[in-house]
Amino acid sequence: MADAKVLQQLLPFLLSVGLYASSSLPLGVFPETKPFHVVIKCIPVLCLVVTLLLHPAKTTSYSLLIQAGLLLSAVGDGCLVYEEYFLPGVGAFALAHVLYVVAFGFSPKAWKIGGATLVFALLCFYFIALPIAKGPLVIAFLLYTVVIASMFWRAAALCTLPGAHWRNWTAAIGAAFFIISDNLLLVNKFHFPLPASQLFVLGLYWSAQAGIALSAQSPLHYKQEGARKSA
């Protein structure tokens, strides 16, 4: 029954995504200012935070870390509206990924998944990020690559646990979408324009955040939280 309520839980998020999409149309209804763009771009992720706050699992360490990661992501969303705040935005997202990694935990190790993910991420870094990076940007992009690869590794590792719930799979899928979205963003911003780039970049990004947020309601994390408290 709880799983049947997923669409209801995500309704405010979906409506806010629709609102953002409509603001991009030439309707003449919405103000074309950057502050307004910051607000309307941050609303979907903030709706996910509210969704988690309304769930009974809101005080589990997993949920609290995901909530904090979502809030940092909202900061990153706002920063990326302004060209001059691109690097602070990347930094905010990197910190969000670190919180997601801590939430996902470090057991089981799943080294094969981690190794394959790191190789793929470094290939993306070499062909997409490195050609446009100079000086300190090389280190910044490399660190970000390792962090986001670690985020996917740990999310995917949870899916190998006995009793893994489908909501754990949404985190792994979301993490994969995050990697794809970030690479499409770099290609579109620094290499060549992609058709319907906003649709793909933001669509994948918001799907990623929704998948990660849904994972905070997995019964697997209730059991882990209860085991820690009783230990």
N, C-alpha and C positions, 0 to 999 in steps of 0.2 A: 504493500500500500504506500509506503514511504517513497519508493522509487517512482510511483505513478504521479507524485507531486512535483517531480523535477521541473516540468514546464511551468507550473504555478510558481515555484520558488524563483525561477529565472525570469519571470515575466517583467519585473521592473528593469532588469538588465537588458532584456531584449527590446523593450520599449525605448530605453535610452540609446541603444545602438541605432534603432530606427530614427530617433530624433536627430542623432548626429548625421546620419545618412541624408536625411531630408534637408539639413542645414547646408549641405554641400550643393544642393540643387539651386538653380537661379530663380528662386521663388520671390525674392524681394521681401521676405518676411523676417529673416534673421539678420541682426547687425553683422557687418563684415569687419569685425575688430578682433585683434589677437586675444585680448582678455576674455571675450565671449567664447572664442574658439578653445581657449584653455579650459574654461568651465565645462563646456559641452563635451569636450573630449575626455575629461576626467570622470564624468558622471557614470559611465558604464562600469568602470572598475570599482568606484565607490558603492555602486548598487550591489556588487558582489560582496563587499565588506558587510553591508547591512544584512544581506541574505545570511551570511555566516553568523552575525550577531543575533539573529532571530532563531537560530537552530540550537537545539539542546546541547550540542557538542561545542558550543562557542568558547567554553573555558578550557578545553583540552589544550595541551601544549602545541599539538599539531595545528589546531585551528588558529590559535593565537599567532603562531609564526606565519601561517598563510595570510592572516589578516594584516599583519605588519608588512609582509611582502607586497600585498595588494596596495597598501597605502603608499609605500615607496614607489611602486609602479605608477601610481597616480601622479606623484611628483615628477617621475620621468616623463610621463605623458605631457605634463604642462611644460617642462623644459624643452621638449623637442619641437614645440610650436615655434620657438625662437631659435634662429640659426646660431646665435652667440651662446646659447645654453646647451648646445648639442652634447658636449663632453660631460657637463654635470648631469644631463639626462641619462647618458650611458652609465655614469657612476651610480645613479639612483637605481637603475635596472640591475646593475651588477650586485648591489647590496640586496635587492629583492631576491635575486637568484640564490645568494648565499643563505638567506633565511629559508628559502624553499628547500635547499640542500639539507639544512639542519632539520627541517620538519620531516623530510623523507627519511632521514636517518642513515646509518652506515652499516646496516645489517638487513639482508645478506649482502655479501661483498659483490657478487656477480661480476668478477673481473673481466670475463669475456665481453660482456656488454659494455663495461667501462672502456676497455681497450679499443673495441670497434668504434665506439662513440668518439673517443679522443682522436682516432685516425681520421674519421670523417670530418670532425670539427676543424682539425688542423689543415686538412685539404681545403676546406672552405676559407679558412684564414689566409692560406697561401695564395689562392686564386682570386679571392674577392676583397679581403681586407688589406692585405699587405701591399698590393699595388697602389693603394690610395693613401697609405699611412706614411708619415714622415716623422722622424725624431721620436718624441715621447709617445706619439700616437701609436707607434708600433707596439710598445710595451702595453699601452692601455688596451688596444684591440686584442692583443694576445692573452692578456689576463682575463678579459671579458669572454673570450672564446673558451678558455679553460673552465671558467665558472659556469657558463651556460651548458657546456658539455657535461660537467659534473652534475648539473641539475637534472638533465635528461637521464644520465646513468643511474642516479639514485631513485628517480621516479620509476624507471623501468625495472630496477632491481626489486621494488616492492611487489611487482606483478608476479614475481617468481615465488613469493611466500605461499605456504599452504593456507587456504582460506582467504586468499586475496579477493576482494570484492570488485565488481565492475567499476566502482568509483575510483579504485586505485588505477585502473586502466585509463580513466579519463585524465589523470595526472600525467601519465606517460605520453599519451597522445597530445595533451596540451603542451608538454615540454618539447615534443617534436615540432609542433606547430610554431612554437616560440623561435626555435632555431631557423626554420624555414622563413618565417616572417622577418626576422632580423637580417638574414642574408638578402632577401628580396628588397628590403629597405636600403641596404648598402648599394646593391646593384642599381636600383632606381635613382638613388641620390648622387652616386659618384661615378657610375660607369655609363649607363645609357637608360633612357626613360622606358619604362615598361607599360604596356597597355593596361588600363584599369588598375594601376598600381595601388591606389588607395583601397580599392575593393579587396584586393588580395592581401596586402600588408596588414591592414586593420582588421579584415575579416579573420585572418589566421591568428592575429594577436589577441583579439577579444575571445575567440574560440579557445585559445591557449589558456587565458586567464580563467575562463569559465570552467574549463576542465580541471584546472588545478584547484579552484575553489570548491568544486563538487567533491573532490577527493577528501576534503576535510570532514565530510559526513560519512565516510566509510566506517562500517562496523569494526573493521580491523583495528582502527585507531582507538575506538572505545575500549576494546579488549586490552590493547597495549597500555593505555592510560590506567586502566583498572589494575593491571598486573604490576605496574610501577608503584601505584599507591599502596597496594597490599604487601609489597616486598619489604 
